């Protein structure tokens, strides 16, 4: 009987810890997506784009539409 209580406590603790880690990872991912990003002209070129310094955005490539800092 005592072993069952201990085992139940361990399982409950592990389950709560797992939920906490999952929630933290989700919150971090949501924050990373929502933040506006800036790239350098060099990063724009490396990603296959062309930096447009008049409009300050990267055109084409992996950073298409991102602002240039």
PyMOL commands that set and color helices and strands:
alter all, ss='L'
color gray80, all
select helices_A, chain A and resi 2-34+41-46
alter helices_A, ss='H'
color red, helices_A
select strands_A, chain A and resi 38-39+50-52+57-59+67-68
alter strands_A, ss='S'
color yellow, strands_A
deselect
rebuild
show_as cartoon
